[in-house]
Amino acid sequence: MNKRKAMILAVSFIFIVSIIILGFNSRDSVKQNEFDHNQAVEASSVYPLMEKDWAINYRVKKQHIYVENIIPRFTFQENTSEGMNRMNGYMAVFVDGKWAMNANKSIFILKNMSVGKHKITLQLKKKDGSDYGIKKNIYVHIR
């Protein structure tokens, strides 16, 4: 009987902790969803398959924008093998049409953004600076 009570107590504890965690996550997603209805992502590319596969996750926190890119067949490092069939280079980041930075990693932060609505353009570049013709735009609102 003691084992059964201990098992019920353990399962109840896990259930309660799960509900608490889900409650915090859903509250964050509600805040994010309130923000998402004003956001949109545009893309243009001469490589339509990559455009479709390129995923951007971003979050606005105070005056900072945290950006994560998931780009198949693209690396920010030099190709080590010809058989990899990957493009390599960096990402040029533009805010409201003006160059802001070059990102050499798939994750970066845009800091101290001014209050208001902004268009952020992410453009894939070759190591020599020439353009791959692949870009995405995200729209954010800093409050």
N, C-alpha and C positions, 0 to 999 in steps of 0.2 A: 504493500500500500504506500509506503514512503517513496519508493521509486516512481510510482505513478504520480504522486503529488509533486515530486521534484520535476518530472517531465512536463506536467501541466504548467507548473510555474515557469519553467524555462521557455516553453512555447509561448506562453502569455507575455513574458518579458520581451521576447524577440518580436512578437506581433505589435506590442505597444511601441517599441523603439522604431519599427518599420513605419508605423503610422505617423510618428513624430517626424521622422526624416522625410517622408512623402509630403507631409504638411508643409515643411519648410521649403521643399523643392517646388511644390505647386504654388506657394506664395510667390517665390521668385519667378516662376514661369508666368504667373498672372501679371506681375510687374513687367516682365519681358514682353508678354503679349500686348499689354497696353502700349508699349513702345513700338512693337513690331508693325502695328497697323499703319504707322507712318513711314515704314522703311520699305525699300525695294532694292533689288539687285538686278543690274543689267549686265549683259555680256556681249562682246563682239569678238570674233576670231576668224582667222583663216583656217584654223584647225577645229572644225565644229565638234569633233568627238571630245577633245580636251576641254573645250568651253563647257560642254555639258557635264563633264566629270569634275571640273574644278569646283570645290566647295569652299566657301568662306564662312567661318564662324567669327562673330565679333560681338563685343559687349561694350557698352558705354557705361563708365563709372566716373561720376563727377565730370571732370574735364579731360578724361583720358579715354582712349579707344583701344581696347585690346583686340588684336586681329590674329586669327589663326587661319592658314591656308592649307588645304589638302589638294595637291596638284599631282595627279598621276602622270608618269612619264616625264617629270621635270625634277631636276635636282639643283640645289644651290652650290654643289661641289662639282669639280671637274669629273668627267666620265673616266672611270678607271678601266673600263672594258668597252670595246667597240660593239660587242654583242648585246649591251644593255638597251640600245635603241631609245635613249633618253635625251631630252634636251637639257642643257644646263645654262645657268646664268644667274641673274638676280632679278629683283622686282623693283621697278621705279614706282614711287608712291606720290600721287598728286592730290592736293587738297584744294578744292574749288578752282581747278585748272592750273594751279601753281605747284611746281615741284617742291616736295617736302622732304623726301629722303629716299635713299636706296636701301632696300631690305635684302640682307644676305642670308636670312633665315626665314622659315615659313611662318614663324611667330614673331610679332613685333608689337610695339605700343606707340601710338601717337599721343604725345603728352601735351598738356596745357592748351587744349583746343578752345577757341573762343565760343561764347554762347551763341546759339543759332543753328540754322540748318546748313549742312555741308555735304558736298558731293566728293567722295573719295574714289579716285581712280587707281587701280592696281594694274600695272602693265609689265608683262614678262619681257625681259631683255636678255640678249646674248652677252657673254663676257666682254665682247668688244664694244658693247653699247648699242649695237643695232637691234632693231625691234623684231620680235617674233610675230607681231600682229595679233597678240592675244591680250585682251584686257577685260577687266570687270569693274563695274562701278557699284559702290554702296552709298546709300544715303542715310545720314544720321542727323539727329537733333540733339544738340547739347543744351541742357537746361541749367 
